Amino acid sequence: LFLQIVHILNMTSAKIVSFLLHPEESLHSLQNRIEFETGISTGNQELLLETGICLDPRKPASQCVIDGVRGWDSYMVYLFDKSKTVYDGPFASRSLSDCVNYIVQDSKIQLPIPQLRKVWAEAVHYVIGLKEDYSRLFQGQRAAMLSLLRYNANLIKMKNNMVSASQQLKAKLEFFHQSIRLDLERYSDQMAYGISSEKMLKAWKEMEEKASQCAQAEDIGYLDEQIMALHTEIVELQKSPYARRQGEVMESLEQRAIDLYKQLKTRPPDHAYSDSTDMVKIIVQTVQSQDRVLKELFGHLSKLLGCKQKIIDLLPEIEVALNNIKEADNSVMQMQGKRQREIWHLLKIACTQSSSRSLVSSSLEGTASSPAAAWLPQSSSGNAPPHPLSSLAAPQEGENFAAVIQENVNYLELFSSILQEVRQEQNSMMV
């Protein structure tokens, strides 16, 4: 059976809790166990890998362990409390063993060399442990930084989408305003001799006012300023010396402790005695150095988490702004389409009226010429005066005249129906 052990470094307490993973255990199950051990609720737990990737709740807990990369028990996951952005470090250093504490309390006490070797070996182990504790916490801070950069990348992507949508809306609004101003000017020019509709004119002016209100959606300056300030803050945090490893002093002290122990080992195990002044001095300096670098580390970590929280708070605001821009964009396009349909409707009415006038004109011309021709005397050949009866309409000619009258009646009925249709269309347009 392949055992999988995961170590959870609680960044709020600087303590490690370890868990043996059950086969196919869910992440939620592991989080419940973490809550029991740390007191951090599952809802507030953020579990990060060294790469800054947050553990996926849809995947099993074994995602903490990457096969074939490291030893079976060396996997570290960094636990953060999402309800906190300020971590109250530094925390107390790891506790001293009894024998190391004994020489720390009295560094000048003389001990036999064989016993001193055992005590100093534990002292060296303690110094190395202090450095490793810092290294692990620094790795947790680095995971927080990488997580922040992932959030920032998402923020930049959303910001670019918002800016692009805002610029498109601005361009459409400018086009809409120019179009409607031209339409209103041309409409005013033709009112005297063309078609007029007070209701439509009022609707167009309302559209212009509504478009001005839509322009508020394109104003994303306040968000842009916050994002840029946050971006500057993140860049400064990346440049900060506290974003880089600060364990050089501790590493130097570690090497001095190792060298001191090696020197002791070379001394013959005779009845000689020696004190621990030099080793205790290294222990004290290492503890002091750890206190300093942890204070800097947790101060920097709190700034990282503060920035991350600002991004988390900004994302919904950007989402709302983007939705407002899209709604305004749709509104402008709908108004543009409605106005264009109304313009084409006006054109249809104008064409219909023009056709009606042409029909009436040709009808009246036909009515005037046909009866006159019917009643004109028919000329005979030569200059001889016509026969008195020749001016009377023949039965066949009477039938033609009746047909002309009927045709004119038909034209008048058609004209009446066209006018009625135009009135209906005008009324429907103004409703």
N, C-alpha and C positions, 0 to 999 in steps of 0.2 A: 504494500500500500504506500503510495507516494504522499507524504505529508506536506502540506502547504501551511507555512506560518507567515503571518503578516504582522509587521510592527507599525503601530500607529503613534506618531509623535504629536502629542497634544500641544499645539503652539500657544495655547492660552496658559498652560502650566509648565511647559518645558519638560513634561514627563512622557515616558514611553509606556504604552500598554501593548501587549502582544496577544495574538489570537491564533489558535489552530483552526484553520478553515475546514469546515465539514464538506464532504463531496457535494458538488452542485449547490452549495449554499448561496442564497440570494444576497444581494447587497443590502436589502432592507433588513434581513436577518442579522447581518454583521453590524449594521447601524444600531439596531436595538441593543446588541451586546456592548457596542461602544457607548451608547447612552447610559447603560447601567454602570459602566466603569468610570465614565468621565462626568456624567451629569449634564452633558450637552444634548439637547433634544434632537431627534432625527431630523426635524424640520430645519434646525439651525446648523446642522453639520455640513461642512464643505470639505470633501476629501480630495486632496490633490496629489497627483503623481509628481515626480521630480520635474517632469516636463511642463508642469502647470496645467495639465489636462485634468478636468474634473471627472471623477468616476461616473460611469453611466449607470443610472438606476435600473435600466432594462437588461443589463448584463449581470452574470453571476459575480460573486465576491472574488472569484479566482482571477478577475481582471487585474487585481493588485499585483499578481505574480507573473513575471515574464519568463517563460521557460528558456533555459539554455544561455542566459546572459550572466547571471550571478549565482552565488551560493544559495542554497535552498532556504536559508533563514536571514538573508540580508536585505529583504525588500522593505522599504520604508514608505509609508503613506503619511501625508501631513494633514492634520486635522485643524480646521479653523472654525470658529464660532461666528456665524453670519450675523448674529445679533450684536456683535461687538466690532468696533473699528479701532478702538484704542486698547492695546495690550499693556498691562501694568508690569512689564519687566523692568529690570532684570529680576530673575528669580534666584532663590538660594542655591548655592553650588551643591554638588553632590556631597553626601556626608562622608566624613573621614572614618576610616576603620579605627578600631580601638588602639592598635599599636602605633599607627601614624599620628593619631590624636595625642598619644602619649608623648611623642617627641616634639610635637608642635607646642604642647603646653610647657615643655621645658627642653629647649633645644640644646642646652649645655650639659644635659645629663650624659654621663659616660656609660656606654654599653659595650659588651664584648663584640669583637668584629663579627663572628658568626651570627649573632643575634641582630647586629646592626645591618648585616646584608639582607636579612629577611624583612626588616622594617623598611629599609631603603627601597627594596624591590617593590613593596606595596606603595611606597611614596611615589616612585617613578610611575607605577600603574595609575595612581591617582592623578598625577600631572597629565599623563597621556589622556586619561578620561576627561579631564576638564577641557582639553583641546578638542577632543572628539565631540563632546557635548555642544561646544560652540559650533563645530563644523556641521553637525546635524541641524542645529537651529538656523545656521546661515543657509543651508540647503533648503530649509523650509521657507525662509525669506525669499530665496531665489525662485522657488516654485510660485510664491505669491506674486512676484514680479512678472514671471512668465504668464501667469493667469491674467494679471492686469493688462499685459500687452495684447493678449487674446481678446479681452473685452474691448480694449481700445481699437483694435483692428475692426471689430464689429461696429463700434461707434463710428469710426471713420467711414465705413461702408454705408451705414445708414445716413450719415451726414451728407455724403456725396449724392445719394439718391434724393435726399430732401432738397439739396441745393439745385440739382438738375431739374427736379419737378417744379421748384419755385421759379427758375429761369424760364422754363417752358410756359408756366402760367403767366408770367410777366409779359412774355412775347405775345401770347394769345390775347391778353387784356389790352395791350397796345394796339394790336390789329383790330380788336373788337371796337375800341373807342374811336379809332380813325374811321372805321367802316360806318358806325352808327352816326357819327357827326356828318359824314358825307351824305348818308341816306336822309338825315333830317334836313340838310340844306337842300337837296334835290327835291324832297317832298314839299318843302315850303315853296320852292320855285314853281311847281306845277299845280299848286292848290287852286290858283285863280282860274285855270282853264282845264284842269284835269279832275282827278278824283280826290276826295277828302274824307277823312274819318277821324273825328276827334278821339274816339276810343282807341284807335290804333296808334295815333300820335302819343296819347298818354301812356300806352303800353310800352312804346319805344323809349320814352323818357324814363319810365320806371326801370326798364332794362339797363339804361345807362347808369342810373343810381345804384342798381343791384351790382353791376360790374365794378363800380367804385368800392362797394363793400367787399366784393370778392378779393380786391387788391390787398385787404388786410391779411389774407391767408398767405400771401407771398412774402410777408414781412417775417423773416426768420432770423433777423439780425441778433436778437437777444439770445437765441439758442446758439447761433454761430459764435458769438462772443464767449459764451460759457464753454463751448467745446474747444475753442482755441486756447482759452486760459487753462483748461484742463490738460490739453495737449502739451502746453509749455511746462506745466507742473510735472507731467510724466517724464518729459525729456530731462528736466532738472533732477528728478529722482534717479534716472538712469545714469546721469553724469556724476551723481554724488559719490564720494569715496566710500560711503557706507553701503553702496550697492555692490562693492567689491569686498573680497575676503579681507578681514582685518586681523587674521590670526598669526601674523608674522612674529610678534613678540612671544606669543604662547608657544609657537613652534621652536623658537630660539631657546626658551626656558625648558621645553621638553628635551631638547638636545643636550642642554647643560646638565639636566637631571640624569640622563642616560650616561653621559660621560663621567659624572661624579660617581655613579654606581659602578661603572667599569673600573674606575680607579680603586674603589673599595675592594672590588673582587680580586685585584692583583695583590692586595696586601695579604701576607701569610696569616693563616688562622691560628695565631699564637694567643697568648694570654693578654694581648694588647687591648686597650679600650679606646674609644673615640666618641666624640659628641656628634650632634647632627645639625650644627649651626648652619652650614652651607646648604644642606638639603632643605631645611625648614625655610631658609630665606627664599629658595626657589619656589617652594610650595606657596608661601605668602604672596610672592610676586605674581605667580600664575593665577591665584585666586583674584588678586586685585586687577590683573589684566583682563581676566574673564568678566569681572564685574563691569569694567569700562566698556569692553567691546559688546557685551550683551545689552548694556544700556543704549548704546548707539544703534545696535541691531534692532531692538524692539521699537526705538523711536522711529527708525526708518521704516520698519514694517507697518507701524501704525499709519504713517503717511501713505504708504502703498495701499493699505486697506481703505483709508479715507478716500483716495482717488477712485478706487474701484467702486465704492459705494456711490460716489458722485455719478459715475458712469451708469450704474444700475438705476439711479434716480432719473437720469437724463433720457435713457432709452424710451420709456413710455411717453415722455414729452415729445420726443422726436416722432414717435409713431403717431401721436395725436396731430402734430403739425403736418405730417405727411398725408394723413387722412383728410385734414382740412383743405390742403392744397388740391388733392384729387377731387374732392367734392366741389370746390370752387371751379376747377378745370372743367368738370362735367357740366356745371351750371352755365359757364360761359359758352361752351359748345352747344348746349341745348338752346340758349338764347339766340346764338348766331343762326342755328338751323331754323328756329321759329321765325326769326325776322326775314330770313331768305325765303321761306315758304310764303310769308305774307307779301313780300315784294313780287314774287311770281303770281300770287293771287291777284294783286293789283294789276299786273301786266295782263292777266287773262281778262279781267273786267274791262280794261282799256281797249284791248283788241276786240272784245265782244261789242262794246259800244261803237267802235270804229266801223265794224262790219255792219252793225244795225243801221248806222247813218248811211252807209253806202247803199244798202238795200232800199232804205226809204227814198233816197235820192233817185235811184234808178227807177223805183216804182212810180214816183211822182212824175218823172219825165215820160215814162210809158203811158201814164194816165192822161197826161196833157196832150200827147201827140195822137194817141189812138182815136179819141172821140173827135178831135178836130179833123183828122183825116176822114173819119166816117161821115162827118157832116159837110165836108167840102164838096162843091159841085164837081162832077166828073166832066172833064174837058173832052169835047169831040174833036175830030180831026179838022184841021183848018181853023179859020177865024169865025166860023159860023157860031152864033149864040147857041148855048145848049138847049136841049129840049126841056120845056118846063118840067116834064116828068123825070127828066134824067137826074134831077137833084134828089129825088126820093130814094130811099134805100130799098134795094131789092130784098126779097125775102132772105136770100143767101147772105147778103151783107148784114142784115139785121141779126142773123145768127152769130156772125163774127163779132159784132159789137157787144152782144150779150156775153160772149166768151171773155172779151177784154174786161168788161165790168166784173165778171166773176173772178178773174185773175187778180184784179186790184183788191177786191175784198179779201182774197186769200193772203195777199201781201200784207194787208193791214192786220189781219189776224196773227200772221207770223210775227210782225213787228211788235204787236201787243204782248205776245207770249215771250218774245226776247226781252222786252223791257221788264216784264214781270220776273223773269229769271234773273236778270241783273239785279233788281231790287232785292230778291231773295238772297243772292250771293253776297250783296253788300251787308244785308242785315245779319247773315250768318257770320260774316267776317268781323262784325262789330260786337257780336255777342261775347 
